[in-house]
Amino acid sequence: MSNTRYFYFIDLLRWFAAMGVLVHHYKKNFNITSENAQNSKIFSFIIDNAVIGSYGVWFFWSVSGFVFANILINQKNSLFEFTIKRFSRLYPLHFLTLILITILEFYSLNNFGYFQISSYIYDIYHFILNLLFISEWGLQNGYSFNGVIWSVSIEIPVYFAFFTIIFYFKKNLFTYILIFLIIAKLILHTELFHYQLKACFFYFLFGSFIYLFCIKFEKYKKFFIVLSIIGLFSWPFLAKLEKLEYFIYFESLIPSTLVLFGSLILFAYFIEKSFSKTGKKLSFLGNSSYAIYLIHTPMQVFTLILVKLNIFEVQLLFSLKTFIIFLIIINIISVIAFKYFENPCRKKINEFCKINKTKI
């Protein structure tokens, strides 16, 4: 029925992407700087470089492109089956966290006179957009409610576009994906279309291209492991090159982000067979990545409310110890959420719609 392989280390990369976003928002939502970070060079370094975590969204999209290329090429799913599988995987936790963030933020407004994340929009119109899973389709006036959901809402048009590409161009897919990738890159730095949609589609295509590339050159395992390591070590140099005044006009042509993402995915792919048992043991981390992504903002709002209620001092959040504890708590909650909420909901929705149980 299917030639689909499961790549545990590729899935683990989703966890790293989600953790990067979590670290970025820890600094942003708790208003932490290297100056108020308490007596820790390590924590100050993390805070100074937390913005790198914001790239986790684009990395997540690249990994998703790899994963869904593997699924859609090797499985015979109708558009209806694929849609139901994605809905059953994504919507239940989205709905739960939407309700949680609404309760928490309006509790804050009622008791303290303001929302904890005041840069987000909280009104009926944007609640409906979130409820319909279309909060970033160009109908919005900004980020709203559980703001991180913006990237998930874009998945719907991107998946549909990719499904169409697979359907019409399957015979010479490697060539066509490369062509679409180049076109997407050229459009990315223009005023055409909504930037977030363009960027998500571009990184998704990049990940799918990496998948096809890996399959095509699978026999050169050792070479690409070495090449990926070289790519990882060269990334800081390329990233610094982008910031030099001399290269400012060529910034968009320096592929620092693609080198980093491509190297990580290549490395994860080519070590899979050698360390598959280890990867399987770590699969719970990959499974929890979506929950980490959606749950961390409500948890940060809840934490800020506790500070306002004088349960503990805000300065406690400025220590490395609290930072680590917060990360651990989010991970524990996310593992539990996947096992006892996400996965059961997914199975029940698929059973109700009479869809086979293959995980997407």
N, C-alpha and C positions, 0 to 999 in steps of 0.2 A: 504493500500500500504506500509506503513512504521510504525515501532514502535519506530522510532528515537525520543529521547527527546533532547531538546535544553537546555544546561547547561550554563546559563548566567555568573555565577561566575567562572566556568572553563574557559570560553572565556575571562573573565576579567584578568585571570592570564597571558594570552598572552600579555596584555598591560603592566603588571608589568615586564615581561621578556624583552619586547622591550625597556622599559624605563631603565632597568638595563644596556643594551647594549649602549643606548644613553649616559648615565652618564659615563660609562667606556670610551667611545670615546671622550666625552667632555674633560676629563682629558688628554687623550692620544694625540688627534689631536691638541689641543690648548696648549699642553706642560705645563700643570698646576701642581704645586706641593703644598704641605701644606705650604712650605716656602713662595711662592709668592702669595698664596691666601690672599686676603686683609681683615684684621681685622675681621675675623669671625671664631669662634671656630666650628660653625656648618658646614661651608663650608670646613674648614680644615679637619674635621672629614669625610665628604663626599668624599673629594679628597683622603684621606688616605685609604679609604675603597672602592674606585671606582672599583678596580679590581674585586670585588665580582660581579659587573654588567656583567662581561664577561661570568659568568655562565648562564646569561640570554639565551644564545643560546641553551645550553643543557636543560634548563628548558622549553624553547619554544618547543623543540623536545619532551619532556615528556608530555607536555600538548597536543601536536599534536597527540601523540600516543593514548592518552585517547579519544580525539575527533574523530579520524578516526576509532578507534575500535567501537565506538558508531555508526558511520555512516555505515561502511562496514558490520557490523554484522546485522544491522537492516534495511538496504535498499538493494533492488535488483538492483545493478548497474553493467552493463557490464564493462569490462576493457576499452572499447572505451568511454563509457559515463563518467566513472570516470576520464579518461585522459583528455577529453575535459573540464570537469568541473574544474579540477585543472589548466589546461592551461589558461582557461578564467579568473580564479581568480588570478593567479600569474604573467602571462607574460606581460600584458599591462603595469603595473606599473614598472616592471623590465625594459622593453624597454624604457619607458619614462625616468627613472632615469639613465639608461645607456647613453642615448643621452645627458642628462643634465650634468652628470659628465665629459663626453668627451668634451663638449663645454667649461665647466669651467676650466678644467685642461689644455687644449690646449690654452685657452686664457691666463692662467697664464704663460705657457711656452713661448708663443709668446711675452708677455709684460714684464715678470720678469726674464725669462731665466731658470725657474725651475717649477716643479709640486708642488702643495701645499702638497699633501700626497706623498712624494717621495719614500716611501717604497713600493708603489703599481706599477705595470707594466702597461704601456700604449703603446701598439703597435697593429698593424693590426691583428696579429695572436691571441692575447688574446682578442681583440675586437670581433673576429669571435667566439671564444669560449664562450664569454659572450652572443653574439647574439643567439647562438644555445642552450644556457642554460646549458652548460656543462663545466663551468669554474673551477669546482673542481672534475673532473672525472679522474685525474691523468695525464692529457695531458698538464697541466699548469706548469709554472716555478715559480709560486708564486701568491699571491693575486693581483688582477688587477681591474682597473676601480672602480666601486662601490663595493669595496672589500667584504662587508658584504653579497653579493649575493652568496658567496661560499656555505653557508648552505642551501640556497634555491635550488641550482642546484643539491645538493645531494638528495633532496626530491624525484626526479624521480626514481632512482634505489631503494630507501628505500620503497617508496609506492608500486612499482611493487613487491618487495619481500614480503611485508606484504599482498598485495592483493592475492598473491600465497598461503601464509600460510592460510589465511581465506578460500580460495577456497578448499584446500586439507585437512585441519585439523579442519573443523568447528564443528564437533560433540564433540570432547573433547578439545575444544580450550583452556580452562583455563590451563589444564595440559601441552599441547603442547607449549603454549606461555611461561609458566614457564621454560620448558626445553630449549627452544630457548634463553630465557633470561639468563639462567645460562651459556649456551655455549657462548653467546655473551660477557658475563662478563669475562669468561676465556680467550677468544681470545683478548679482549680489551687490555690486558697487555702483549701481545706478539708482535713480529715483523711481524706477518701475516697481510696482507692487508693494505690499506691506513687508517691511524689512524682516520682522520675526518669521514670517512665513517663508520668505526667500532663504533665510539662513538655516532654518530647520530642514527645509527640503534639500538644500545643498549638502549639509552634513549627513543627512540620511542617505543621499546618493553616494557620498564619499564612503560611508560604511559599507554599502552594498557593493561598491566597486572593489573595496578591499577584500570582501568575501570572494568575489569572482576571481580576483587576482590570486588569492591564496589557493583556491581550488586549481587554478590553471598552472601554478608553479609549485605545487605541493611537494614535489620530489626534491626541491632545493632547500630542505629544512634547515640544515646547519648554516647555510649562507644567509638565509633571512633572519635567523636568530641573531647572528653576528651583526647584520645590517640594522636590525631593530635596536640593538644595544647601542650601536654608534649613533643612531637617530635620537635616542633618548638623551645621550650625553651631549649631542650637538644642539639640542633644543634651547638651553639657556643662552648659548651664544647667539642663535638666530633671534631669540626674543629681545636680546640686548641690542642687536643690530637694527631692529625695527625702530628703536627709540632714538637712534643717532640722527642728528639734524640732517646730515648728508643724505640719508636714506628715506627721509620723511615722505618724499614724493613717490617712493617705490614701496612704501610700507605694505600695500595690499598685494604686492607681488612676492613678498618674502613669506614662504609657506611655513612659518614657525609652528602654528597651531596644527596644521595638517601633518607635519613631521612628528609632532608629539603624539597625536591621536593615532596616526598610522603605525607608528613604531610600537605603541602599547598594544594595539590590536594584533599586529603581526606577531609580536612576542607571545601573546596569550594563545594565539592560534597554533603556533609551531611547537609550543611546549605541552599542548593538550594531551597528546598520546603518551608522552613519557611520564606525566604526572596526573593522569586522569583520576586515580584513586584519591589523591590529595584534593583535586578539584571538586570531586563529588562530595567529600566531607565538608567542603566550604560552601556548598550550594545554598545553604540556608541564608548566607549573606546576600547572594544575588537575588534570592527570592524576596528578601526583605527590602530591597532597594526602593521599590515604588512607595512602600509605607514610610520609609525614612524621608523620602522626598515630600510626601503630602502631610505627614504628621508633625514634622519639626516646627512648622510655623504656629499651629495651634498650641503646641507645647511651649513655645517661646512666649506667646501671648499669655498663657496660663501662668508662666513663671513671672512675667512682669506684673500681673495682677497680684500674685503672692507678695511681691516686693511692695506694691502699693498698699497692701493690707498689713504691712509691717511684720510679715511672717519671718522674713530675713532681710538683711541689708543688701542693697544693690551692689555694694563693693565685693560681695561674695562671688559675684559672677565674673569678677576681673582676675580670678586666680586660675592657674593651670589645673589645679586639683578639681575645681568645680567644672571647668571646661571638659575635662576627661570624664567626670561623673555624668555630665549632661549627655555626652556622646554615647556613653554606655547605656544610659536609661532609654534614649531614643532607639538604640539598636534592639534592646530587649523588648520594648513595646512593639517595635516593627516586626520582629520575629513572631511574637505572639499574635499580632494582627493578621499576618499572612496565614498562619496555621489555623487560627480559630475564627477568622472573619473573611478575609479575601478568598482563600481557596475554597471554603465551603460555599460561599456565595457564587463563585465561578461555576462550581460543579452543579449547583441547583439550577442556575439559569440555563446552562448548557443542556441539562437533562430535560428541563421544561420545554426547551426549543428543539429537543431531539437532535442535538449536535454531539458528534463524537468527542471523547474526552482528551484528545491531543492538546497539549498546552501550547498556547500562543501568548 
